């Protein structure tokens, strides 16, 4: 039951197609065979109950998804989110590299990233401090609380790659 819950948590959190090996690694389960069996059982469970969620598989890749007939409910929620998608993408880059140089973020995201950084600082998700000719961008405790993540969980550990 613990492995099943871990797999479900990984699928829920990532929201994208993952291979069995990736799921096994993220869930801390050593056997891809066990993971595949659990995924197949989860898929059957979701199919058998009246749920808005479904487990999809595309070859060897798996994903937890909202059933098509319920997408209309979430589309409005997603479009009304507090920050636009480009700003969210910039925040994702900053979170992945944390801490990151603003110059590097702008190189990746383009000049609009300056506006995104300004918005993210105003919202309290990041801090910015002078570092030579650029600025050092860091995540704040508000980021970790708001997105309900533990600081060390953002980057995969080198030994899990």
N, C-alpha and C positions, 0 to 999 in steps of 0.2 A: 504494500500500500504506500509506503514511504517513497519508493522509486516512482510509482505512478504519479504521486503528487508532485515530485520534483520535475518530472517530464512535462506535466501539465503547466507548471509554473514557468518553465523555460519557454514553452510554446506561447503562453499568454504574454509573457514579457517581451519576447523578440518580435512577434507579429509578422514574421517572414518565413519563407520556406527554408528549412534546414535539413541537412543530411542526418542520417541516423548517427553517424560518428560525431557530428557537431553537437547533437542533442545529448549523446552519451557523455561527451566531454563537459559540456555546460552543466549537466545534472550531476556530474561526479559518479557516473555509473560505468564500471569497467567493461561490461559486455554489450556490444552493439546488438547481439542477438536478443538479449533480454529487452533492450530498448525497443527493438522492432516489434516484438511480441506485445509489449505494453501499448505501443502506438496503435497496433491493429485492434486491440481490445478497446482502447479509448475511442477509436473511430466507430466501432460497432455500438458502444455505449451511447455516443452522441446521436447516432442514426436512430437508435431505438427509443429515445425519449424526446418529448416535445421541448426542444431547446432552440435558442436563437444562434447557438454556436455549432460549428461542425469542424471535424478534423479532415483536412484535405491531404492527399498525397499525390505527388506528381513524380512517378518513377521512384527514386530513392529519397525524395525530399518531402518533408511533412510540414504542415502549418495548421494553427488554430485560426479559424476564420468566422466571420459573421455570415450567416446564411443570407443569400441574395434578397429574400423577401423582407429582411429586416434592415437592410442597408439604409433605407430612407430615414430611419430613426437616427442613425449615427451621423449621416452626412451633415445635417444641420448643426449638430454638436461640434463636429470637426471644423466646419467653416466659421463658427463663432468663437473659436479658441482665442485665448488672450494675446497670442503673438502669431504673426503671419508665418507661413511655411518657410520663406527664405531666412527669416530671423531664427527660426527653429533649427534650420540646417547649419547656420553659423554657430549657434549655441552647441550643436552636436560636435562640430569640429573643435571648439574650445574645450568641451568636456572630454573629448577623446585625448587631446594633447595635454590637458591640464598639468601644469600651467603652460600657456602658449604665448608666443610673441605676436602682437597685433599685426606686424608686417607679414608674418607667415600666414595668418588667417586671411588677410586681405589678398595675398598672392593666390590663395586657394579659392576664395569666394568672390573676389573682385571688389571694386571700389564701394559698392553698396554695403559692404561689411562694416564700413565706418559707421553708417547709420544703425546697423544691427547692433554693433557694440554699444553705441550710445543708448539705444533702447534697453538692452540687457543690463547696462549699468543702472539706468533709471529704475528698472523693475527690481533691482537688487540681486540678480542672478550671478553677476560677476563683479569683480573689482579690477581696477586698472592702476598700475603704478609705472612711473617713468623708468625706462631701462635703456640707457644710451639714446639712440635716435628713434626708438620705438617704444612701445608700452608692453608691460607684462600683464597678461589677462589671467585671472584666477577665478575659480568657482567659489561661491560663498556658501555658508551653511544653508541659506534659503534654497539654493539650487537642490541640495541633497534632501532637504525636507520636502520641498514641493514635488520633486520627481520620485521621492521615496526610494532613494538608492543609497547604498553604502559606498563611501569614497573608493575603496579598493576594488569594487565590483565593476567599475566602468570599463577598465581595460582588462583584457584576458591576460592572465599570468603567462609569462614566457614558456613555462613548462607545459601549459595546456595547448600550445599551438601545434 
